[in-house]
């Protein structure tokens, strides 16, 4: 599979928390983040491409903060992400 982004973040958004996987080159870091505005703004300072999946409308505040910070953010369907080849980490 062709590498598109070298510095990116994948986020699984829940009601009260998020699980984020940060990738920089070959290094990966998985963190659990809160869903309060202060923590969302801290995430926006990372300056990364962000893809997030959410089963409800919990992604909207995060998307608004990331978009207003000038980041390239996208909301993806979990079913489509499972079809992408390659190793997924928890």
Number of C-alpha atoms within 10 A of each C-alpha: 6 4 5 7 12 12 16 20 23 21 21 17 23 17 13 10 14 21 17 21 19 20 17 13 10 7 8 12 11 15 12 12 17 16 18 12 12 10 12 19 14 10 18 21 12 13 15 22 18 22 18 21 19 18 12 10 10 17 21 13 14 21 21 12 17 23 14 9 13 12 17 14 20 15 15 13 12 13 9 8 11 10 8 10 8 8 5 9 8 7
